[in-house]
Amino acid sequence: MRKKKQKKIHSILILIVLGFIWITFNQSGLIKLISLHQEKNQLMNEISILEKEEYFIKNNIEQLTNNLDYIEFLAYSKYQMVHNDERIYPHQKIYKIQDEKMLTKP
């Protein structure tokens, strides 16, 4: 009588363990679910980065099409262009801006 109960409990435990292994490691199991969740998080982060980049590019296009001050700023800072009536004199002393309020020597 006892051996029959032990065999039933043993067989139930084996079925539970096999079921757990099957649920965990099959193609639509827990491991696949975890990897899909990680991939989803990674893709959401990429989407967020791309949305920020898109906003920056659209804002830049808007500034370039409508804001002449921005175009002038880019011409001065990035391309070192000047107006026809402007002259640039080289100067030996160059100052760096460390703080918005304070100029210091390099």
N, C-alpha and C positions, 0 to 999 in steps of 0.2 A: 504494500500500500504506500509506504513511504517512498519507495523507489519510483513509483508512478508519478507522485507529486513532484519529486525532484526532477524527473525527466520533463514534466510539463513546464516547470519553472525554467529549467535549462533551455528548453526549446523556445519558450517565450522570450527569454533574454537574448538568445541568438537571433531571433526574428527582429527584436527591437534594435539590436546592434547593427544587423544587416540593413534594416530600414533607415537607421540614422546615417550609415555610410552611403547608402544609395541617395538619400535626400541631400547629403552634403556634396558629393562628388559627381553627380550626373550633370548633363549639359545645361540643365536649368536649375541647378542646385544652389546652395548657399554660397559657395565659392564664386560661382558665376555672378550671383546677385551682388556680392561684395565688389567684385571687379567692375561690374557695370555701374555701381554707385560711385566708385572712385573716378571712373571715366566721365560720368555725368558731371561730377564736381569740377574736374579739369576742364571740360568743355564750357561749363558755365563761367569759369574764370577767364578763359580765352574770349568768350563772348563779351564779358565785361570790359576787358582790355581793348577789344576791337571797337566797342561802342564809344569808349573814351577817345580812341584814336580818330574815329569817324567824326565825333563832335569837334575835336581840335581841327581837323582838316576842313570841315564845313565852316567853322568860325574863321579860319585862315582865308578861305575863299571869299567869304563875306567881307572880311577886312580888305582884301586885295581888290575887290570890285567896287567897294563903296567908300572907303576911307583913304583919302589922299594923304592925310598925315601919317598913316601907317606905312604907305608906300614910300613916302619921303624918309621915314625913320629907317626902313629897311635899306634904302639906297645909301643913307649915311653910314649906318652901322655895319651892315653885312657886306656891301659892295664898295664902300669907301668912295662914293660918288659925291660930287659937289655941284652947286649951281654954277652957271656961266660966270657970274660976277664975283664969285668967292675965290679966295686964295688961302692956301694952307701954308703956314710957316712952321718949319721944324723947330722944335724947342728942346733944349738939353735937359731941362728939369721935367720929369714926368711924375705925375702924382697919381697915386692909387686911391680909390675910394674904399675905405675900410668900413665906414659907417655912413649912413645917409647924411648925417650932420657934420662929419669930420673928415677932412682931407689930410692925408699924411704922406710923407715922402716914402719912396720904396726902400 
